[in-house]
Amino acid sequence: MAKVATLITDMFEDVEFTGPRDALVDAGHDVVTIEKKAGNTVEGKQGEAKVNIDQSIDDVSPEDFDALLLPGGFSPDLLREDERFVSFAKAFMDAKKPVFAICHGPQLLITAKTLEGRDATGYKSIKVDMEYAGAKYADKEVVVCQNQLVTSRQPDDIPAFNREMLNLLK
């Protein structure tokens, strides 16, 4: 089964982490949360989910993981201020490992300059940012690109997002 890195910090969209995480765990995959410091507890912007951080970004390598999950909310915008998280996300795209980004999750991929020529979607407020980054934006519940990148727009899209995420890991 796959070992899935999850880049996450405070103000993530609660269900955009818990929904995909639960689907991955139920399918037998290992989900590892990564933030600035192992042992931290981060809180979702709705106050519904608190997540204990498994690993520090300084103690992990993209080579240790099979796939990457990028939940939305404000978390991706906060994380992309830190080059360590941007480089980590870029490494997955460059290595053509599966990347799952929902809502504002693609903001890390925009900053990593890895969306050029990619079919993708994301929350409507980052559509123009994605287009400027070279993505071919589609307003659809889920977009799968090159059998590597799975993107969705919002919490309502989680069932389709989870389905395609799990299909990619088969």
N, C-alpha and C positions, 0 to 999 in steps of 0.2 A: 504494500500500500504506500501511498505517497506521503511525504513529509512536506507540509505546506507552511511556509513562512507567512506571517501576517504582520505588516507594518501598521502600527496603531498607536494613537495617543489620545489625550483627553478630547472631548467634543466630537467623537466619532458618532455616526448615526447608529443608534443602538441595534435596530433590527438588521442593518446592513452588515453587521458583524455576527450577531447571534444566529440569524437565519442560515447564512452560508456555513458558519462554523458547525452548527448542529448537523447540517446535511453532510458535511465532510466527515465528521466524527461518526455519524450513524452509518456511513459507508465504509468505515474502517480506517480512515486516513488520520494522520497525526497533525494537529494544528498547533503551531508554536507562535506565541505572541512576542513581538520584538518592539522595543521602545528604547529610550535613552538609558534606562537603568533597569536591570533585572530586579524583580521584587516590588517595583512600583505598582500601584493600583491606578488605573485610568478609568474615567467615567464617561459614559455616553451623554450626548447633549440632551437627551430626553430624561436622563436620570433613571432609566430603567435597567441599565446594565453597568456593572462594574467588572473590570477585567484585570486579573493579576498578570503582570508581565513575566514571561518565562525567561527571556534572554535580553541582554543589552546588545545594541547594534555593534558595539565594539568587540563582542565575543562571538559573533557569527560570521559566516561566509556564505555567499550565494551557492557555492558548491555543496554546502551541507543540505540543501533543500531541492525538492523536485518541482515545486510550484510556488507561486506568490499570490496572496490575497490582499487586495487594497480596498477596505471598506470606505464608504463615503462620510459625509458630515464635514466638519471643519478639520478633522484629523489630517487629511492629506495636505491641506494648505499649510498647516503648522509644521508637518514633517518635511515639506519640500524646502523649508528655510535652511535645512541641515544637509549639507552635501553628502554625508554618510548614507542617508536614506535614499537620496536621489541616485547615488552610485549603485546602491544595493538593487534598486528597482531596475536600473539600466542594465545591470549584469544579466538579469533574467530575460529581458527582451533581446539583448545581444546574443545570448546563448540559445535563444528560441525555446526556452522553457515556458510552460503554461503560466499565464498571468491572468488573474481574475480581478477586474476593477469595476466597481459599481458607483453610480451617482457622481460624486466629486473625486472618487479614487483616481481617475485618469490624470488629475492635476500633477501627481508625481511623475507620470509618464510624459506629460507635456514638458515639465522642467528637465527631465532626463533626455529630451529631444529624441524620443523613440516612436513617435506616432506618424511620422511622415510616410505617406502612401498606404497607411493602414485603414481598414474599414473599422469603425468604432462608433460608440455612442456614449453618452454621459448625461448628467443633469443639464437641463436646458440653459442654465445660466453660464455653463462653460462651453457651450456649442461653438461660439466664435473663437474662444481660446484654442479649442481642439482643431478647428479649421486653420487658424494661423499656424498651428504646429504641424500642419500638413495632413491631418487625418481626413478621411472621407467620412464625414459625419452622417449617420442615418438615425432618424427618429423612430426607433424600433425598440421593443422591450428587451431584446438581446441581440447582440451582433457577435459572431464568431469570425475571427480573421486568421487566415493561414494556419488553422488548426493549432493556434497558440494563444491568441488573445481573446478573452471573453469579456464583453462590456455590457452593462445595463444602465438604465437611466435613473431609477428611483425605487423606493421600497416596494411598490406594487409589482415590480418586475422580478422580485426575488425568486418566485417559483421557476420562471424561465431561466434566470441566471443560474440557479442551483442545478437545474437539469443539464444545461450545457457545460457547466463547470465539471460536473460528475462524468458526463460523456467524454470529456477530454482526458480525464484521468483513468479511463478504462484501459 
